[in-house]
Amino acid sequence: MSERHPIIAITGSSGAGTTSVTRTFENIFRREKVAPAIIEGDSFHRFDRQEMKQRQAEAEKRGDTHFSHFGPDNNLFAELEQLFRDYSETGSGKRRKYLHDRVEAAPYKQEPGTFTPWEDLEPNTDILFYEGLHGAVVTPEVNVAKYPDLLIGVVPVINLEWIQKLWRDKNVRGYSSEAVTDTILRRMPDYVHYICPQFRHTHVNFQRVPVVDTSNPFIARDIPSADESICVIRFSNPKGIDFPYLLNMINNSWMSRANTIVVPGGKMELAMQLIFTPFIWRMMERRQRALGAL
């Protein structure tokens, strides 16, 4: 953790909804005039799209049916930890971009599914903001989780997570239901060993829970709407959280445990704004004090 160079990390599985949380933070940064260095977790995959397909095919020939983007072999965990360490100490570091589609790739004159070259972070940013799969990953070799000043987990109930992934990969990326299902099954061991354990390190978890039937996510026609959900928000340390204020500001919210508030699904973004804007204020105040003391 660093007062001069704070880090916020959003971590969650593919299809969890981390992108929606990122949009909320972008709104906060814009309103509060905070200059972030934005890091996408996909840029720390080890292989580009074509090489990943090739290596997956080779793994299957060897009988390895659990080759996935979730585990350490296919990610640059050490490089991610180095970025977090460098930024927390000096406000600098190296990053690249993963170009998901033709729209993203066009300005770089590259093919979709490739990486841009590594480059230095832009200078004089106020905060590092990471969104991806491994913002709180801990292994015997690396500890990414110890660097962020604010760690947020986005963890829908598993069937909803699968519905969201199925819908996105079919409707946005053009995959078949069979292909997406195969990916879910292939990733399961790494999901258990490298995704789930991260949520013991997060400071705040957001878990969207549908109140409609999602018992068979593989035949769901659409994603349950926000109004068909509730959001469970758990704080690892509730000290300093003004729960009476949140309950007053968010209609139909309630406390389910001493460290947990439940809000209507449609109020999830409002809850994030109310909870995280003061966090950003405090981070920026500490940063200014620390810089002024130099």
Secondary structure, DSSP 8 states (H G I E B T S, - for coil): --SSS-EEEEE--TTS-HHHHHHHHHHHHHHHT--EEEEEGGGGBSS-HHHHHHHHHHHHHTT-----TTSGGGB-HHHHHHHHHHHHHHS--EE--B--SHHHHGGGT--TT-B---EE--SS-SEEEEEES-TT-B-SS-B-TTS-SEEEEE---HHHHHHHHHHHHHHTS---HHHHHHHHHHHHHHIIIIIGGGGGT-SEEEEEEESS--S-GGG-SS---GGGEEEEEEES--TT--HHHHHHHSTT-EEEETTEEEEEGGGHHHHHHHHHHHHHHHHHHHHHHHHHT-
